[in-house]
Amino acid sequence: MTKDSRQLTIDLVFYAGCLIFAGINTAVAEFYGYRVWANFAVAGYGLAVVHTSWLMIAGRRGKPLSGALGSRWIGIGAIGLFAMILPLGMLVIRRLTGVDWLITPNSWAAQPEVWVIERSAKLLLENGTPYVDVTALGRAAEVNDYTPYGPVMTVFGLPRALFGGGPVANALTDARWMFALAAVACVLLTLRLLKWPKIPVSAAQLALACPLTALTWAVAGPDLAIVGLLVLSVALATTGRAILSGLVLALVISAKLIVAPAAVVLGVLLLTRRGPRALGGYAAALVVTTVVLHVPVYLVDPKAFIEHVFRFPLGMGVIKSPAASPLPGRLIASLGPVGTAVSFALLGIAAVAILVWLVRRPPVTGSDALLRIAAGLGALILLTPATRYGYLVYPLVLLGARLAFASSESRETAVPGKGTAPPAQQSATSS
């Protein structure tokens, strides 16, 4: 089997698996938005399967397709159009019917995080904090009363809070557009920092065409904006912009705490590549920015801040988090108090293992750092007692980004005079 034939076989298996996932969701998905996405996505993944099969047949007949039709990127383009752009547009228009806040998931045109983030921006403008006291509502608290994000996440809801009102304004200021624009901007800035490397199709498959990414893009979106900022922070660190890297990572952590472990990996990367001075600048920017972003909101209502940002995500709030995907941590914790203890113990063991990995084989390139961040977040998502399978979009996107970083790194080392490691890096071991 030739290399091209092997690549096409992998493509076909990947697209066929995605097609099956989308097809199942057309019939069994609980949420209206999921079903709308799935019906569009079946077309996108189906076209990718057909095109890849065509390429394989043409290659076996000795008449490979030339020009644009012979590109493996055709399948990615079909998925981008039918599994991302079109369903998002459809769901934004459908949302104008105003059924978001009903307790009827089969009518939601946007997932709850979209409305919650938009509401948090309105609350911030009105009260100086995006968090309400759930014990003072005059009724029993509900899941959607919570804003389980850091204060920076409210930025994505500000256009709706400031300019929304009429149908056209509401459609244009849907928070999903803001998440999408942020994600795209981060990708473009990252590629510019990497000097526009050639992106492998496999990188786009993991980071873009994977159903978790495409579905998240259409029905929600905040995780894509956050992981985009995280990748940008890695690119800034890799290119020696330590202070900017710390600042951007502070924005990420101040939007969603789940990415906090990345701070350690980037710190080790900068220490390895640039030395203590770069680490100091990064750490100072990270800490100062995080404090500046959190303290004003905390001071307005400390109790509400702790309840929303820490207690609720940890399952210790006034009501329990509904996150209950059948991942290992959740399944183990469902055995009772002992199971919960075992789940946290496994999470601790995974954290120690990754720290040992960082110490013994510190990252010296952006791709190294992305691999370690993906492993850390993957372990956190799989072993935490309360989590959702949708969060697996983080390690998948990071692994896709890693392939793009690796392409840039291989190009630089292939150019004479480039790719030489700085003194702090030359003595380190890479994986």
NUPAKE-353413 format. One line per field, with one value per residue (C-alpha): x, y, z; residue number from 0. Coordinates in nm, 3 decimals. Example, Ala and Ser with C-alpha at 12.3 -4.5 7.8 and 13.67 -1.06 7.14 Angstrom:
REM NUPAKE-353413
east <- c(1.230 / 1.367)
north <- c(-0.450 / -0.106)
up <- c(0.780 / 0.714)
segu <- c(0 / 1)
REM end
This chain:
REM NUPAKE-353413
east <- c(0.000 / 0.143 / 0.157 / -0.124 / -0.343 / -0.281 / -0.371 / -0.693 / -0.787 / -0.743 / -0.947 / -1.227 / -1.240 / -1.242 / -1.518 / -1.726 / -1.705 / -1.811 / -2.098 / -2.222 / -2.204 / -2.405 / -2.654 / -2.722 / -2.777 / -3.044 / -3.258 / -3.165 / -3.028 / -3.215 / -3.152 / -3.317 / -2.993 / -2.809 / -3.064 / -3.049 / -2.671 / -2.679 / -2.903 / -2.669 / -2.360 / -2.475 / -2.449 / -2.102 / -1.956 / -2.136 / -1.977 / -1.637 / -1.688 / -1.793 / -1.502 / -1.246 / -1.385 / -1.359 / -0.994 / -0.920 / -1.088 / -0.916 / -0.580 / -0.623 / -0.712 / -0.392 / -0.579 / -0.546 / -0.751 / -0.564 / -0.631 / -0.868 / -1.082 / -0.778 / -0.716 / -0.791 / -0.903 / -1.229 / -1.368 / -1.266 / -1.434 / -1.759 / -1.761 / -1.686 / -1.981 / -2.244 / -2.146 / -2.047 / -2.148 / -2.495 / -2.626 / -2.500 / -2.682 / -2.997 / -2.993 / -2.928 / -3.239 / -3.442 / -3.346 / -3.541 / -3.861 / -3.762 / -3.787 / -3.444 / -3.548 / -3.818 / -3.737 / -3.772 / -3.437 / -3.615 / -3.686 / -3.348 / -3.180 / -2.877 / -2.728 / -2.779 / -2.422 / -2.504 / -2.795 / -2.616 / -2.313 / -2.530 / -2.724 / -2.399 / -2.295 / -2.626 / -2.587 / -2.233 / -2.350 / -2.638 / -2.483 / -2.106 / -2.095 / -2.216 / -2.308 / -2.641 / -2.696 / -2.883 / -3.003 / -3.186 / -3.394 / -3.721 / -3.756 / -3.563 / -3.239 / -3.214 / -2.912 / -2.939 / -2.924 / -2.553 / -2.271 / -1.992 / -1.731 / -1.477 / -1.558 / -1.380 / -1.639 / -1.895 / -1.709 / -1.861 / -2.210 / -2.154 / -2.258 / -2.599 / -2.634 / -2.537 / -2.689 / -2.948 / -3.320 / -3.477 / -3.469 / -3.184 / -2.977 / -3.034 / -2.931 / -2.614 / -2.514 / -2.575 / -2.282 / -2.198 / -2.080 / -1.849 / -1.709 / -1.658 / -1.488 / -1.257 / -1.163 / -1.092 / -0.890 / -0.680 / -0.612 / -0.501 / -0.279 / -0.124 / -0.050 / 0.105 / 0.329 / 0.431 / 0.504 / 0.218 / 0.323 / 0.175 / -0.113 / -0.154 / -0.502 / -0.487 / -0.448 / -0.765 / -0.947 / -0.869 / -0.911 / -1.188 / -1.372 / -1.414 / -1.785 / -1.712 / -1.568 / -1.832 / -2.120 / -1.980 / -1.938 / -2.306 / -2.486 / -2.258 / -1.903 / -1.733 / -1.493 / -1.365 / -1.289 / -1.110 / -0.902 / -0.818 / -0.682 / -0.491 / -0.322 / -0.239 / -0.078 / 0.140 / 0.241 / 0.336 / 0.546 / 0.713 / 0.812 / 0.959 / 0.673 / 0.663 / 0.472 / 0.205 / 0.175 / 0.110 / -0.143 / -0.339 / -0.331 / -0.466 / -0.761 / -0.814 / -0.804 / -1.023 / -1.284 / -1.270 / -1.069 / -1.046 / -0.742 / -0.543 / -0.303 / -0.168 / 0.001 / 0.252 / 0.337 / 0.394 / 0.605 / 0.831 / 0.846 / 0.961 / 1.213 / 1.354 / 1.365 / 1.428 / 1.552 / 1.442 / 1.394 / 1.129 / 0.962 / 0.951 / 0.790 / 0.536 / 0.448 / 0.416 / 0.184 / -0.021 / -0.066 / -0.120 / -0.369 / -0.563 / -0.586 / -0.694 / -0.967 / -1.104 / -1.076 / -1.329 / -1.599 / -1.513 / -1.544 / -1.895 / -2.031 / -1.769 / -2.026 / -2.184 / -1.842 / -1.730 / -2.064 / -2.065 / -1.698 / -1.580 / -1.851 / -2.094 / -1.839 / -1.697 / -2.041 / -2.052 / -2.305 / -2.659 / -2.763 / -2.556 / -2.396 / -2.584 / -2.260 / -2.285 / -2.141 / -2.051 / -1.676 / -1.452 / -1.447 / -1.823 / -1.878 / -1.636 / -1.784 / -2.135 / -2.035 / -2.071 / -1.835 / -1.563 / -1.597 / -1.568 / -1.253 / -1.107 / -1.188 / -1.005 / -0.716 / -0.678 / -0.688 / -0.411 / -0.201 / -0.246 / -0.141 / 0.173 / 0.257 / 0.231 / 0.445 / 0.711 / 0.691 / 0.741 / 1.044 / 1.213 / 1.132 / 1.058 / 0.893 / 1.128 / 0.892 / 0.536 / 0.432 / 0.587 / 0.390 / 0.063 / 0.102 / 0.151 / -0.139 / -0.363 / -0.264 / -0.324 / -0.664 / -0.762 / -0.686 / -0.874 / -1.182 / -1.184 / -1.129 / -1.323 / -1.648 / -1.863 / -1.780 / -1.918 / -1.788 / -1.806 / -1.503 / -1.296 / -1.291 / -0.999 / -0.748 / -0.866 / -0.811 / -0.479 / -0.359 / -0.461 / -0.278 / 0.025 / 0.050 / 0.048 / 0.317 / 0.524 / 0.500 / 0.632 / 0.912 / 1.025 / 1.037 / 1.254 / 1.501 / 1.528 / 1.651 / 2.026 / 2.093 / 1.744 / 1.607 / 1.910 / 1.801 / 1.887 / 2.133 / 1.859 / 1.705 / 2.013 / 2.060 / 1.695 / 1.548 / 1.252 / 0.999)
north <- c(0.000 / 0.336 / 0.634 / 0.811 / 0.502 / 0.463 / 0.827 / 0.796 / 0.479 / 0.663 / 0.953 / 0.720 / 0.547 / 0.885 / 1.035 / 0.716 / 0.717 / 1.083 / 1.005 / 0.728 / 0.962 / 1.228 / 0.975 / 0.839 / 1.190 / 1.262 / 1.000 / 0.986 / 1.330 / 1.483 / 1.842 / 2.013 / 2.187 / 1.856 / 1.710 / 2.014 / 1.994 / 1.620 / 1.653 / 1.907 / 1.716 / 1.396 / 1.582 / 1.717 / 1.389 / 1.201 / 1.423 / 1.370 / 0.992 / 1.006 / 1.230 / 1.020 / 0.700 / 0.866 / 0.954 / 0.596 / 0.442 / 0.684 / 0.610 / 0.234 / 0.271 / 0.464 / 0.782 / 1.006 / 1.323 / 1.646 / 2.003 / 2.107 / 1.794 / 1.581 / 1.755 / 1.585 / 1.929 / 1.898 / 1.677 / 1.929 / 2.206 / 2.009 / 1.950 / 2.314 / 2.424 / 2.163 / 2.067 / 2.411 / 2.722 / 2.622 / 2.465 / 2.761 / 3.005 / 2.793 / 2.767 / 3.139 / 3.216 / 2.945 / 3.089 / 3.407 / 3.216 / 3.265 / 2.921 / 2.912 / 2.936 / 2.669 / 2.340 / 2.163 / 2.056 / 1.937 / 2.303 / 2.464 / 2.624 / 2.704 / 2.520 / 2.678 / 2.808 / 3.053 / 3.214 / 3.198 / 3.385 / 3.647 / 3.693 / 3.719 / 4.016 / 4.188 / 4.123 / 4.259 / 4.584 / 4.617 / 4.494 / 4.494 / 4.114 / 3.835 / 3.619 / 3.624 / 3.511 / 3.186 / 3.178 / 3.511 / 3.447 / 3.405 / 3.056 / 2.732 / 2.768 / 2.601 / 2.485 / 2.770 / 3.029 / 2.951 / 3.108 / 2.852 / 3.060 / 3.324 / 3.693 / 3.712 / 3.482 / 3.762 / 3.953 / 3.722 / 3.817 / 4.193 / 4.255 / 4.099 / 4.290 / 4.622 / 4.602 / 4.322 / 4.383 / 4.342 / 4.023 / 4.138 / 4.270 / 3.950 / 3.735 / 3.935 / 3.946 / 3.580 / 3.483 / 3.192 / 3.438 / 3.592 / 3.253 / 3.166 / 3.497 / 3.462 / 3.107 / 3.203 / 3.509 / 3.293 / 3.042 / 3.316 / 3.485 / 3.150 / 3.063 / 3.406 / 3.357 / 3.019 / 3.187 / 3.017 / 2.652 / 2.391 / 2.243 / 1.865 / 1.743 / 1.522 / 1.837 / 1.983 / 1.654 / 1.650 / 2.021 / 2.115 / 1.826 / 1.611 / 1.596 / 1.739 / 2.054 / 2.090 / 2.026 / 2.266 / 2.534 / 2.512 / 2.472 / 2.638 / 2.758 / 2.885 / 2.592 / 2.664 / 3.027 / 2.917 / 2.645 / 2.888 / 3.138 / 2.857 / 2.757 / 3.124 / 3.143 / 2.843 / 3.007 / 3.328 / 3.133 / 2.934 / 3.249 / 3.414 / 3.650 / 3.541 / 3.837 / 3.827 / 3.452 / 3.501 / 3.774 / 3.565 / 3.259 / 3.474 / 3.562 / 3.192 / 3.092 / 3.388 / 3.256 / 2.885 / 2.731 / 2.391 / 2.508 / 2.620 / 2.318 / 2.459 / 2.736 / 2.488 / 2.341 / 2.682 / 2.787 / 2.484 / 2.546 / 2.906 / 2.809 / 2.543 / 2.757 / 3.107 / 3.078 / 3.221 / 3.578 / 3.476 / 3.257 / 3.552 / 3.783 / 3.517 / 3.441 / 3.810 / 3.878 / 3.569 / 3.644 / 4.020 / 3.993 / 3.716 / 3.915 / 4.234 / 4.044 / 3.861 / 4.093 / 4.363 / 4.104 / 3.914 / 4.226 / 4.301 / 3.970 / 3.727 / 3.463 / 3.452 / 3.447 / 3.141 / 2.965 / 3.004 / 2.973 / 2.708 / 2.533 / 2.458 / 2.310 / 2.095 / 1.958 / 2.141 / 2.414 / 2.474 / 2.237 / 1.973 / 2.023 / 1.821 / 1.723 / 1.346 / 1.196 / 0.826 / 0.888 / 0.686 / 0.944 / 0.973 / 0.597 / 0.536 / 0.818 / 0.675 / 0.385 / 0.615 / 0.802 / 0.540 / 0.567 / 0.947 / 0.913 / 0.664 / 0.898 / 1.188 / 0.958 / 0.851 / 1.214 / 1.291 / 1.002 / 1.128 / 1.479 / 1.345 / 1.135 / 1.436 / 1.646 / 1.373 / 1.373 / 1.751 / 1.730 / 1.436 / 1.536 / 1.910 / 2.048 / 2.233 / 2.302 / 2.415 / 2.069 / 1.919 / 2.161 / 2.096 / 1.721 / 1.759 / 2.003 / 1.768 / 1.476 / 1.677 / 1.809 / 1.468 / 1.305 / 1.582 / 1.543 / 1.162 / 1.127 / 1.420 / 1.296 / 1.567 / 1.640 / 1.623 / 1.428 / 1.750 / 1.878 / 1.621 / 1.884 / 2.038 / 1.752 / 1.683 / 2.042 / 2.058 / 1.740 / 1.881 / 2.204 / 1.998 / 1.861 / 2.214 / 2.324 / 2.017 / 2.110 / 2.458 / 2.318 / 2.068 / 2.343 / 2.563 / 2.287 / 2.206 / 2.559 / 2.607 / 2.841 / 2.801 / 2.574 / 2.605 / 2.572 / 2.849 / 2.754 / 2.671 / 2.436 / 2.253 / 2.052 / 1.948 / 1.633 / 1.643 / 1.375)
up <- c(0.000 / -0.104 / 0.129 / -0.062 / -0.051 / 0.321 / 0.386 / 0.189 / 0.376 / 0.707 / 0.570 / 0.465 / 0.804 / 0.981 / 0.767 / 0.781 / 1.161 / 1.169 / 0.931 / 1.160 / 1.462 / 1.279 / 1.149 / 1.497 / 1.629 / 1.369 / 1.540 / 1.908 / 2.007 / 2.299 / 2.192 / 1.897 / 1.801 / 1.793 / 1.552 / 1.322 / 1.324 / 1.257 / 0.952 / 0.796 / 0.908 / 0.738 / 0.408 / 0.490 / 0.609 / 0.330 / 0.068 / 0.232 / 0.218 / -0.149 / -0.250 / -0.062 / -0.220 / -0.561 / -0.497 / -0.391 / -0.696 / -0.933 / -0.772 / -0.801 / -1.168 / -1.223 / -1.313 / -1.007 / -1.011 / -1.072 / -0.972 / -0.698 / -0.727 / -0.647 / -0.313 / 0.017 / 0.140 / -0.053 / 0.222 / 0.490 / 0.293 / 0.262 / 0.637 / 0.710 / 0.498 / 0.583 / 0.939 / 1.068 / 0.874 / 0.751 / 1.074 / 1.278 / 1.051 / 1.062 / 1.442 / 1.491 / 1.284 / 1.457 / 1.795 / 1.717 / 1.804 / 2.169 / 2.330 / 2.496 / 2.857 / 2.844 / 3.016 / 2.683 / 2.535 / 2.222 / 2.138 / 2.213 / 1.913 / 2.130 / 2.423 / 2.768 / 2.790 / 2.508 / 2.693 / 3.027 / 2.892 / 2.725 / 3.050 / 3.246 / 3.033 / 3.103 / 3.476 / 3.468 / 3.311 / 3.557 / 3.882 / 3.838 / 3.860 / 3.629 / 3.929 / 4.113 / 4.470 / 4.404 / 4.765 / 4.726 / 4.415 / 4.598 / 4.452 / 4.428 / 4.234 / 3.894 / 3.695 / 3.447 / 3.726 / 3.745 / 3.546 / 3.595 / 3.411 / 3.498 / 3.443 / 3.106 / 2.949 / 2.979 / 2.704 / 2.444 / 2.560 / 2.561 / 2.196 / 2.268 / 2.596 / 2.435 / 2.088 / 2.095 / 2.094 / 1.751 / 1.539 / 1.314 / 1.605 / 1.802 / 1.507 / 1.448 / 1.817 / 1.901 / 2.125 / 1.894 / 1.629 / 1.888 / 1.986 / 1.620 / 1.538 / 1.838 / 1.741 / 1.379 / 1.485 / 1.718 / 1.440 / 1.200 / 1.460 / 1.553 / 1.191 / 1.142 / 1.444 / 1.302 / 0.966 / 0.782 / 0.791 / 0.562 / 0.762 / 0.736 / 0.648 / 0.959 / 1.172 / 1.022 / 1.075 / 1.446 / 1.514 / 1.273 / 1.108 / 1.419 / 1.519 / 1.864 / 1.706 / 1.437 / 1.679 / 1.938 / 1.670 / 1.571 / 1.903 / 2.162 / 2.094 / 2.412 / 2.432 / 2.080 / 2.166 / 2.482 / 2.319 / 2.037 / 2.290 / 2.459 / 2.133 / 2.068 / 2.412 / 2.324 / 1.995 / 2.179 / 2.427 / 2.150 / 1.964 / 2.274 / 2.363 / 2.726 / 2.871 / 2.601 / 2.648 / 3.018 / 2.950 / 2.698 / 2.922 / 3.207 / 2.983 / 2.914 / 3.281 / 3.373 / 3.131 / 3.215 / 3.497 / 3.331 / 3.134 / 3.441 / 3.426 / 3.099 / 3.302 / 3.444 / 3.102 / 2.945 / 3.242 / 3.195 / 2.819 / 2.869 / 3.135 / 2.904 / 2.591 / 2.724 / 3.082 / 3.419 / 3.300 / 3.046 / 3.306 / 3.546 / 3.290 / 3.197 / 3.559 / 3.649 / 3.353 / 3.431 / 3.801 / 3.775 / 3.489 / 3.661 / 3.984 / 3.802 / 3.617 / 3.920 / 4.219 / 4.110 / 4.046 / 4.362 / 4.577 / 4.451 / 4.586 / 4.722 / 4.818 / 4.471 / 4.304 / 4.504 / 4.454 / 4.075 / 3.983 / 4.230 / 4.431 / 4.148 / 3.900 / 4.182 / 4.265 / 4.601 / 4.515 / 4.634 / 4.356 / 4.180 / 3.842 / 3.577 / 3.402 / 3.393 / 3.076 / 3.112 / 3.133 / 3.370 / 3.649 / 3.653 / 3.639 / 3.925 / 4.135 / 4.085 / 4.312 / 4.613 / 4.847 / 4.801 / 4.425 / 4.443 / 4.655 / 4.407 / 4.117 / 4.281 / 4.376 / 4.012 / 3.908 / 4.158 / 4.028 / 3.671 / 3.777 / 3.946 / 3.640 / 3.412 / 3.648 / 3.644 / 3.265 / 3.262 / 3.491 / 3.321 / 2.964 / 2.966 / 2.652 / 2.421 / 2.130 / 2.090 / 1.973 / 2.287 / 2.505 / 2.322 / 2.365 / 2.739 / 2.776 / 2.576 / 2.797 / 3.115 / 3.008 / 2.873 / 3.208 / 3.392 / 3.171 / 3.183 / 3.559 / 3.709 / 3.871 / 3.707 / 3.345 / 2.990 / 2.693 / 2.490 / 2.682 / 2.491 / 2.217 / 2.410 / 2.371 / 2.015 / 1.901 / 2.086 / 1.916 / 1.580 / 1.658 / 1.759 / 1.404 / 1.263 / 1.511 / 1.421 / 1.053 / 1.131 / 1.348 / 1.085 / 0.824 / 1.045 / 1.128 / 0.757 / 0.679 / 0.734 / 1.026 / 1.168 / 1.434 / 1.658 / 2.018 / 2.265 / 2.541 / 2.790 / 2.534 / 2.408 / 2.728 / 2.748 / 2.610 / 2.375 / 2.307)
segu <- c(0 / 1 / 2 / 3 / 4 / 5 / 6 / 7 / 8 / 9 / 10 / 11 / 12 / 13 / 14 / 15 / 16 / 17 / 18 / 19 / 20 / 21 / 22 / 23 / 24 / 25 / 26 / 27 / 28 / 29 / 30 / 31 / 32 / 33 / 34 / 35 / 36 / 37 / 38 / 39 / 40 / 41 / 42 / 43 / 44 / 45 / 46 / 47 / 48 / 49 / 50 / 51 / 52 / 53 / 54 / 55 / 56 / 57 / 58 / 59 / 60 / 61 / 62 / 63 / 64 / 65 / 66 / 67 / 68 / 69 / 70 / 71 / 72 / 73 / 74 / 75 / 76 / 77 / 78 / 79 / 80 / 81 / 82 / 83 / 84 / 85 / 86 / 87 / 88 / 89 / 90 / 91 / 92 / 93 / 94 / 95 / 96 / 97 / 98 / 99 / 100 / 101 / 102 / 103 / 104 / 105 / 106 / 107 / 108 / 109 / 110 / 111 / 112 / 113 / 114 / 115 / 116 / 117 / 118 / 119 / 120 / 121 / 122 / 123 / 124 / 125 / 126 / 127 / 128 / 129 / 130 / 131 / 132 / 133 / 134 / 135 / 136 / 137 / 138 / 139 / 140 / 141 / 142 / 143 / 144 / 145 / 146 / 147 / 148 / 149 / 150 / 151 / 152 / 153 / 154 / 155 / 156 / 157 / 158 / 159 / 160 / 161 / 162 / 163 / 164 / 165 / 166 / 167 / 168 / 169 / 170 / 171 / 172 / 173 / 174 / 175 / 176 / 177 / 178 / 179 / 180 / 181 / 182 / 183 / 184 / 185 / 186 / 187 / 188 / 189 / 190 / 191 / 192 / 193 / 194 / 195 / 196 / 197 / 198 / 199 / 200 / 201 / 202 / 203 / 204 / 205 / 206 / 207 / 208 / 209 / 210 / 211 / 212 / 213 / 214 / 215 / 216 / 217 / 218 / 219 / 220 / 221 / 222 / 223 / 224 / 225 / 226 / 227 / 228 / 229 / 230 / 231 / 232 / 233 / 234 / 235 / 236 / 237 / 238 / 239 / 240 / 241 / 242 / 243 / 244 / 245 / 246 / 247 / 248 / 249 / 250 / 251 / 252 / 253 / 254 / 255 / 256 / 257 / 258 / 259 / 260 / 261 / 262 / 263 / 264 / 265 / 266 / 267 / 268 / 269 / 270 / 271 / 272 / 273 / 274 / 275 / 276 / 277 / 278 / 279 / 280 / 281 / 282 / 283 / 284 / 285 / 286 / 287 / 288 / 289 / 290 / 291 / 292 / 293 / 294 / 295 / 296 / 297 / 298 / 299 / 300 / 301 / 302 / 303 / 304 / 305 / 306 / 307 / 308 / 309 / 310 / 311 / 312 / 313 / 314 / 315 / 316 / 317 / 318 / 319 / 320 / 321 / 322 / 323 / 324 / 325 / 326 / 327 / 328 / 329 / 330 / 331 / 332 / 333 / 334 / 335 / 336 / 337 / 338 / 339 / 340 / 341 / 342 / 343 / 344 / 345 / 346 / 347 / 348 / 349 / 350 / 351 / 352 / 353 / 354 / 355 / 356 / 357 / 358 / 359 / 360 / 361 / 362 / 363 / 364 / 365 / 366 / 367 / 368 / 369 / 370 / 371 / 372 / 373 / 374 / 375 / 376 / 377 / 378 / 379 / 380 / 381 / 382 / 383 / 384 / 385 / 386 / 387 / 388 / 389 / 390 / 391 / 392 / 393 / 394 / 395 / 396 / 397 / 398 / 399 / 400 / 401 / 402 / 403 / 404 / 405 / 406 / 407 / 408 / 409 / 410 / 411 / 412 / 413 / 414 / 415 / 416 / 417 / 418 / 419 / 420 / 421 / 422 / 423 / 424 / 425 / 426 / 427 / 428 / 429 / 430)
REM end
